[in-house]
Amino acid sequence: MTTESGEAPAPTPSGTGRRVVVVGQGYVGLPLAMRAIETGHRVIGFDLDKRKVSALAAGESYIDDIDDAGLRAALDTGRYLPTDSSDQLAGFDVAVITVPTPLTEGAPDISFIESAVVTLATHLQAGAMVILESTTYPGTTEDVVAPLLESGSGLQAGKDFFLGYSPERIDPGNQVWDFKKTPKVVSGVDEASMREVKAFYDGIVDTTVPVGGTREAELTKLLENTFRHVNIALVNELAMHARSLDIDIWDVIDAANTKPFGFMPFYPGPGVGGHCLPVDPSYLSWQFERRLGSVSRFVKIANDVNNGMPAYVAGRVQAGLNDRLKAVKGSSIIVLGVAYKKNSNDARETPATELILRLLALGADVKVFDEHVGPYELDDKTERLATLDDDVLDASDAVVVVTNHDDLDYGRVVERAEYVFDTRRSLTAGPSVEHL
């Protein structure tokens, strides 16, 4: 966007009605874009995936948290433009980066952040603001983002433009804590940037939580997910040991949860998934090792335990079939749910994939059913069921509940299936039902 003279317009002052670029239109960026539109901003939803851009332009959402009606309402305002053209980024007042930060060969891969920053730098003008939301290691905003923006624009962070970090806290499928209600940690590279970042989020969420600097905010996100990762690993390990001692770990957790202080329940499962738990703690451990020369023993142990759960589940299913005088080789096994969490269509880093591969390696005939998840590519040996018919359940030798979506008829599963291995305690234990 340019003025009649061909110059980029000056940034709009703090408040609503600003030109906001959201880089990345996925599970984090799209809810942010929709909320910014609700509060009166003009939003450019930038994503390099042409399929996503086409779907958004047609009013077709691909994530659970944003339905088609909400997306179309945003488009109807005339203030939302999904695009893959970087030319549309010109004249932005605020740019928020919400791109993936995967692991590559066990090390943090921030190439998507770097690419986004380089693109934004060519459109950066004095008075504008850039905010990073992508999960990353402490120091990224100051040591990577700031220099790239400065070298690409000729401007200075904190002096000519504002720069901050605010970690995403999106929980796909959570009907209680949505984007607006979830407190937002905010930070800036200097006091002026902090004020501007806080003012922006104050206008779109109920509560903001300022912290001392961008490194504190970056570490906050890693602490949140490492806390979950480590505690899930603890109960997963206890679940395996408890079974060896003939102890019901679920009963133990329920009992411990009656303590009104000093305890928070975590539950065992087939492994961890999503973008956060399999990835974020490794960012923390990597930074510790790089900067301090020491590894995080807690993260390493948690990774070992949680990454080993699909193999453990496969072994338990094999043992369950043996108890029923059946070999896993040649058995028909239905895997219920491939999303990494219940009531979500998010299958990123799902432990279901490793479990399925383990069962296939043992010679099982594997079928998969999950109405929430769209395309799920594994291999040509795995059949994707469109419906969960009675005859399929009747013919199965085992059903493995990996993701306990609420809309599944578990009563019918128990009634028709000969053997059910439930990794989520979604069913009542009985002769045909075994819990993790």
C-alpha positions as CSV (number, residue, x, y, z in Angstrom):
1,M,0.0,0.0,0.0
2,T,1.4,3.4,-1.0
3,T,0.3,7.0,-1.1
4,E,-0.3,8.9,-4.3
5,S,3.3,10.1,-4.2
6,G,4.4,6.5,-4.2
7,E,5.8,6.6,-0.6
8,A,4.7,4.1,2.1
9,P,2.2,5.6,4.5
10,A,3.3,6.5,8.0
11,P,2.4,3.9,10.7
12,T,-1.0,4.4,12.4
13,P,-0.8,5.3,16.1
14,S,-1.4,2.8,18.8
15,G,-5.0,1.5,19.0
16,T,-7.4,-0.2,16.7
17,G,-7.6,0.3,13.0
18,R,-3.9,-0.4,12.4
19,R,-2.5,-2.3,9.4
20,V,-1.4,-5.6,11.0
21,V,0.6,-8.3,9.1
22,V,0.4,-11.8,10.6
23,V,3.1,-14.0,9.1
24,G,1.9,-17.5,9.2
25,Q,-1.8,-18.5,9.0
26,G,-1.7,-21.7,11.0
27,Y,-2.9,-22.8,14.5
28,V,-1.3,-19.7,16.0
29,G,-1.5,-17.0,13.3
30,L,-5.1,-17.6,12.1
31,P,-6.8,-17.1,15.6
32,L,-4.6,-14.0,16.1
33,A,-5.7,-12.6,12.7
34,M,-9.4,-13.3,13.4
35,R,-9.2,-11.6,16.9
36,A,-7.3,-8.6,15.5
37,I,-10.1,-8.2,12.9
38,E,-12.8,-8.4,15.6
39,T,-11.1,-5.5,17.4
40,G,-11.1,-3.3,14.3
41,H,-7.6,-3.8,12.8
42,R,-6.9,-4.3,9.1
43,V,-5.1,-7.7,8.8
44,I,-2.9,-9.1,6.1
45,G,-2.7,-12.9,6.6
46,F,0.6,-13.8,4.9
47,D,1.5,-17.4,4.2
48,L,3.7,-19.0,1.6
49,D,1.4,-22.1,1.3
50,K,-0.8,-21.3,-1.7
51,R,-3.3,-24.0,-0.7
52,K,-3.8,-22.3,2.7
53,V,-4.2,-18.9,1.1
54,S,-6.7,-20.2,-1.5
55,A,-8.8,-22.0,1.2
56,L,-8.8,-18.8,3.4
57,A,-9.8,-16.6,0.5
58,A,-12.7,-19.0,-0.2
59,G,-13.8,-18.9,3.5
60,E,-12.7,-22.5,4.2
61,S,-11.0,-22.9,7.5
62,Y,-8.6,-25.8,8.1
63,I,-8.3,-25.5,11.9
64,D,-10.8,-26.4,14.6
65,D,-10.6,-23.1,16.5
66,I,-11.8,-21.0,13.5
67,D,-15.0,-22.2,11.8
68,D,-16.0,-21.3,8.2
69,A,-18.7,-18.9,9.4
70,G,-16.2,-16.9,11.5
71,L,-13.7,-16.8,8.6
72,R,-16.3,-15.6,6.1
73,A,-17.4,-12.9,8.5
74,A,-13.9,-11.7,8.7
75,L,-13.6,-11.7,4.9
76,D,-16.9,-9.8,4.7
77,T,-15.5,-6.9,6.8
78,G,-13.2,-6.1,3.9
79,R,-10.4,-5.9,6.5
80,Y,-8.9,-9.4,6.1
81,L,-6.6,-10.2,3.1
82,P,-5.0,-13.7,3.0
83,T,-2.1,-13.6,0.6
84,D,1.2,-15.2,-0.4
85,S,2.4,-12.0,-2.0
86,S,5.1,-10.1,0.0
87,D,4.1,-6.9,-1.9
88,Q,1.0,-6.7,0.3
89,L,3.2,-6.3,3.4
90,A,4.1,-2.7,2.5
91,G,3.1,0.0,4.9
92,F,2.4,-2.3,7.9
93,D,2.0,-0.8,11.4
94,V,2.4,-4.1,13.3
95,A,3.9,-7.4,12.1
96,V,3.5,-10.5,14.1
97,I,5.6,-13.6,13.2
98,T,3.9,-16.9,13.9
99,V,5.9,-19.4,11.8
100,P,7.0,-22.9,12.8
101,T,10.2,-23.6,14.6
102,P,10.9,-27.3,14.1
103,L,13.9,-29.4,15.1
104,T,16.3,-30.5,12.3
105,E,18.6,-33.3,13.2
106,G,17.9,-32.6,16.9
107,A,18.8,-28.9,16.7
108,P,16.6,-25.8,16.6
109,D,15.6,-24.7,13.1
110,I,14.8,-21.0,13.1
111,S,15.1,-20.7,9.3
112,F,11.4,-19.9,9.0
113,I,11.8,-17.0,11.5
114,E,14.8,-15.7,9.6
115,S,13.1,-15.9,6.3
116,A,10.0,-14.0,7.7
117,V,12.2,-11.3,9.2
118,V,14.2,-10.8,6.0
119,T,11.0,-10.3,4.1
120,L,9.5,-7.9,6.7
121,A,12.7,-5.9,6.8
122,T,12.3,-4.7,3.2
123,H,8.9,-3.2,4.2
124,L,9.9,-1.9,7.7
125,Q,9.4,1.8,8.2
126,A,10.1,4.1,11.1
127,G,7.5,3.9,13.9
128,A,6.3,0.4,13.0
129,M,6.5,-2.6,15.3
130,V,7.6,-6.2,14.9
131,I,6.6,-8.9,17.4
132,L,7.8,-12.5,17.4
133,E,5.4,-15.2,18.7
134,S,7.1,-18.3,17.5
135,T,8.6,-20.6,20.2
136,T,12.4,-20.3,20.2
137,Y,15.4,-20.3,22.4
138,P,16.3,-17.3,24.7
139,G,18.1,-14.6,22.8
140,T,16.5,-15.1,19.4
141,T,14.7,-11.7,19.4
142,E,17.7,-9.7,20.4
143,D,20.5,-11.7,18.7
144,V,18.8,-12.8,15.5
145,V,15.7,-10.9,14.7
146,A,16.9,-7.4,15.6
147,P,20.1,-7.6,13.5
148,L,18.3,-8.9,10.5
149,L,15.6,-6.2,10.7
150,E,18.3,-3.5,11.1
151,S,20.5,-4.7,8.3
152,G,17.5,-5.1,5.9
153,S,15.9,-1.7,6.7
154,G,18.7,0.6,7.8
155,L,16.7,1.3,10.9
156,Q,17.6,0.7,14.6
157,A,15.5,-1.4,16.9
158,G,14.3,0.5,19.9
159,K,15.2,3.8,18.3
160,D,13.4,3.8,14.9
161,F,11.1,0.9,15.3
162,F,9.6,-1.2,18.1
163,L,10.5,-4.9,18.7
164,G,9.2,-7.4,21.1
165,Y,8.4,-11.0,21.9
166,S,5.1,-12.5,23.1
167,P,5.0,-16.3,23.2
168,E,2.0,-18.0,21.7
169,R,-0.3,-19.8,24.1
170,I,-2.7,-21.5,21.7
171,D,-4.3,-24.7,22.9
172,P,-6.1,-26.2,19.9
173,G,-9.6,-27.4,20.7
174,N,-9.8,-25.7,24.2
175,Q,-13.3,-24.3,24.5
176,V,-12.6,-22.4,27.7
177,W,-9.2,-20.7,27.3
178,D,-9.4,-19.2,23.8
179,F,-7.1,-16.5,22.4
180,K,-8.9,-13.7,24.0
181,K,-9.2,-15.1,27.5
182,T,-5.7,-16.6,27.8
183,P,-3.3,-14.2,29.6
184,K,-0.6,-13.0,27.2
185,V,3.1,-12.6,28.3
186,V,4.6,-9.5,26.6
187,S,8.0,-8.0,26.4
188,G,10.2,-5.6,24.4
189,V,13.8,-4.9,23.6
190,D,13.5,-1.6,25.5
191,E,10.9,0.2,27.6
192,A,9.3,2.0,24.6
193,S,8.9,-1.3,22.8
194,M,7.4,-3.0,25.8
195,R,4.8,-0.2,26.1
196,E,3.9,-0.6,22.4
197,V,3.7,-4.4,22.5
198,K,1.6,-4.3,25.6
199,A,-0.7,-1.7,24.1
200,F,-1.3,-3.8,21.1
201,Y,-2.2,-6.9,23.0
202,D,-4.2,-5.0,25.6
203,G,-6.5,-4.2,22.7
204,I,-7.1,-7.9,21.7
205,V,-6.8,-10.0,24.9
206,D,-8.2,-9.7,28.4
207,T,-5.0,-9.8,30.3
208,T,-1.3,-9.0,29.5
209,V,1.6,-10.0,31.7
210,P,4.7,-7.8,31.2
211,V,8.1,-9.4,31.9
212,G,11.6,-7.9,32.2
213,G,12.8,-8.5,28.7
214,T,12.5,-10.7,25.6
215,R,14.8,-13.4,27.0
216,E,12.6,-13.8,30.0
217,A,9.5,-14.1,27.7
218,E,11.3,-16.6,25.5
219,L,12.3,-18.7,28.4
220,T,8.7,-18.5,29.9
221,K,7.3,-20.4,26.9
222,L,10.0,-23.1,27.2
223,L,9.4,-23.4,30.9
224,E,5.7,-23.9,30.4
225,N,6.1,-26.7,27.9
226,T,9.1,-28.3,29.6
227,F,7.1,-28.5,32.9
228,R,4.4,-30.4,31.1
229,H,6.9,-32.6,29.2
230,V,8.8,-33.6,32.3
231,N,5.7,-34.4,34.4
232,I,4.0,-36.4,31.6
233,A,7.3,-38.4,31.4
234,L,7.1,-39.0,35.2
235,V,3.7,-40.5,35.1
236,N,4.5,-42.5,31.9
237,E,7.4,-44.0,33.7
238,L,5.4,-44.6,36.8
239,A,2.7,-46.3,34.7
240,M,5.1,-48.8,33.3
241,H,6.6,-49.6,36.7
242,A,3.2,-49.7,38.4
243,R,2.0,-52.3,36.0
244,S,5.0,-54.5,36.8
245,L,4.0,-54.2,40.5
246,D,0.3,-54.9,39.6
247,I,-0.8,-51.4,40.7
248,D,-3.4,-49.4,38.9
249,I,-1.7,-46.1,38.2
250,W,-4.9,-44.4,37.2
251,D,-6.3,-45.2,40.7
252,V,-3.1,-43.8,42.2
253,I,-3.4,-40.5,40.3
254,D,-7.0,-40.1,41.2
255,A,-6.2,-40.6,44.9
256,A,-3.3,-38.2,44.8
257,N,-5.5,-35.6,43.2
258,T,-7.7,-35.4,46.2
259,K,-4.8,-33.6,48.0
260,P,-5.9,-29.9,47.9
261,F,-2.3,-28.6,47.8
262,G,1.1,-29.5,46.5
263,F,-0.1,-31.8,43.7
264,M,-1.2,-31.3,40.1
265,P,-2.5,-34.3,38.1
266,F,-0.8,-35.5,34.9
267,Y,-1.8,-38.6,33.0
268,P,0.0,-41.3,31.1
269,G,-0.5,-41.8,27.4
270,P,0.9,-43.2,24.1
271,G,3.5,-40.4,23.9
272,V,3.5,-36.6,23.3
273,G,2.6,-34.7,20.1
274,G,1.9,-31.4,18.7
275,H,4.4,-28.7,18.0
276,C,5.2,-27.9,21.6
277,L,6.1,-30.9,23.8
278,P,8.2,-33.0,21.3
279,V,10.1,-29.9,20.2
280,D,10.2,-27.0,22.7
281,P,12.1,-28.7,25.6
282,S,14.9,-29.6,23.1
283,Y,15.2,-25.8,22.3
284,L,15.9,-25.2,26.0
285,S,18.4,-28.1,26.3
286,W,20.2,-27.1,23.1
287,Q,20.6,-23.5,24.3
288,F,21.9,-24.7,27.7
289,E,24.5,-26.9,26.0
290,R,25.5,-24.3,23.5
291,R,25.9,-21.4,26.0
292,L,26.7,-23.2,29.2
293,G,28.3,-26.4,28.1
294,S,25.9,-28.5,30.1
295,V,22.9,-30.6,29.1
296,S,19.5,-30.5,30.7
297,R,19.3,-34.0,32.3
298,F,15.5,-33.6,33.0
299,V,14.8,-32.9,29.3
300,K,16.9,-35.8,28.1
301,I,15.2,-38.2,30.5
302,A,11.8,-36.9,29.6
303,N,12.6,-37.2,25.9
304,D,13.7,-40.8,26.3
305,V,10.6,-41.8,28.3
306,N,8.0,-40.0,26.2
307,N,9.6,-41.0,22.9
308,G,9.6,-44.6,24.0
309,M,5.9,-44.8,24.8
310,P,4.7,-45.8,21.3
311,A,7.0,-48.8,21.4
312,Y,5.7,-49.6,24.9
313,V,2.1,-49.4,23.7
314,A,2.9,-51.7,20.8
315,G,4.4,-54.2,23.1
316,R,1.4,-54.1,25.4
317,V,-0.9,-54.7,22.5
318,Q,1.2,-57.6,21.4
319,A,1.1,-59.0,24.9
320,G,-2.7,-58.5,25.1
321,L,-3.1,-60.5,21.8
322,N,-0.8,-63.2,23.1
323,D,-3.1,-63.5,26.2
324,R,-5.9,-64.1,23.8
325,L,-3.9,-66.8,21.9
326,K,-3.3,-64.5,18.9
327,A,-0.2,-63.4,17.2
328,V,0.2,-59.7,16.4
329,K,1.4,-60.8,12.9
330,G,-1.7,-61.0,10.7
331,S,-4.0,-59.5,13.3
332,S,-6.4,-56.8,12.3
333,I,-5.8,-53.7,14.5
334,I,-7.8,-50.5,14.5
335,V,-6.1,-47.4,15.7
336,L,-8.7,-44.9,17.0
337,G,-7.5,-41.3,16.7
338,V,-4.3,-39.9,15.2
339,A,-4.7,-36.3,16.4
340,Y,-2.1,-35.6,19.2
341,K,-4.9,-34.5,21.5
342,K,-8.7,-35.0,21.9
343,N,-11.2,-33.0,20.0
344,S,-8.5,-31.5,17.7
345,N,-7.6,-32.0,14.1
346,D,-3.9,-31.3,14.8
347,A,-1.8,-34.4,14.0
348,R,1.6,-32.7,14.1
349,E,4.2,-34.9,15.7
350,T,1.5,-37.3,16.8
351,P,2.7,-40.4,18.6
352,A,0.1,-42.4,16.6
353,T,2.5,-42.4,13.7
354,E,5.3,-44.2,15.5
355,L,2.8,-46.6,17.1
356,I,1.3,-47.5,13.7
357,L,4.8,-48.1,12.2
358,R,5.7,-50.3,15.2
359,L,2.5,-52.4,14.7
360,L,3.2,-52.7,11.0
361,A,6.7,-53.8,11.7
362,L,5.3,-56.6,13.8
363,G,3.2,-57.7,10.9
364,A,-0.2,-56.3,11.9
365,D,-2.9,-55.3,9.5
366,V,-3.5,-51.7,10.6
367,K,-6.6,-49.6,10.0
368,V,-6.9,-45.9,11.2
369,F,-10.1,-44.0,12.1
370,D,-10.2,-40.3,13.0
371,E,-12.9,-38.0,11.6
372,H,-11.3,-34.9,13.0
373,V,-8.0,-35.1,11.1
374,G,-7.9,-34.4,7.4
375,P,-5.2,-35.8,5.1
376,Y,-2.9,-38.1,7.1
377,E,-0.2,-39.6,5.1
378,L,1.7,-42.6,6.4
379,D,2.2,-45.5,3.9
380,D,0.2,-47.6,1.5
381,K,0.0,-50.5,4.0
382,T,-2.4,-48.6,6.3
383,E,-6.1,-48.3,5.5
384,R,-7.8,-45.1,6.4
385,L,-11.4,-45.8,7.4
386,A,-14.1,-43.4,6.4
387,T,-16.6,-44.8,8.8
388,L,-16.3,-47.1,11.8
389,D,-18.8,-49.7,10.9
390,D,-19.9,-52.6,13.1
391,D,-18.6,-55.2,10.7
392,V,-15.1,-53.6,10.8
393,L,-15.2,-53.7,14.6
394,D,-16.5,-57.2,14.7
395,A,-13.6,-58.4,12.4
396,S,-10.9,-56.6,14.4
397,D,-8.6,-58.5,16.7
398,A,-7.7,-55.4,18.6
399,V,-8.7,-51.7,18.9
400,V,-6.2,-49.2,20.2
401,V,-7.6,-46.0,21.6
402,V,-4.9,-43.4,21.0
403,T,-6.9,-40.2,20.9
404,N,-10.1,-40.0,23.0
405,H,-12.3,-37.7,21.0
406,D,-15.5,-37.0,22.8
407,D,-17.8,-37.7,19.8
408,L,-16.8,-41.3,19.5
409,D,-19.3,-44.0,20.5
410,Y,-17.1,-45.9,22.9
411,G,-20.0,-48.0,24.1
412,R,-20.4,-49.5,20.6
413,V,-16.6,-50.0,20.4
414,V,-16.7,-52.1,23.6
415,E,-19.8,-54.0,22.6
416,R,-18.4,-55.0,19.2
417,A,-14.6,-55.3,19.6
418,E,-13.1,-58.4,21.1
419,Y,-10.1,-56.6,22.6
420,V,-9.6,-52.9,23.3
421,F,-6.4,-51.3,24.6
422,D,-7.2,-47.9,25.9
423,T,-4.2,-45.5,26.3
424,R,-6.4,-42.7,27.7
425,R,-8.7,-44.4,30.2
426,S,-11.7,-43.3,28.2
427,L,-13.4,-46.7,28.7
428,T,-14.3,-48.6,31.8
429,A,-11.9,-51.5,32.4
430,G,-13.4,-54.9,31.9
431,P,-12.7,-58.3,30.3
432,S,-12.3,-56.9,26.9
433,V,-10.8,-53.5,27.9
434,E,-7.3,-53.0,29.1
435,H,-5.9,-49.6,30.3
436,L,-2.4,-48.3,29.7
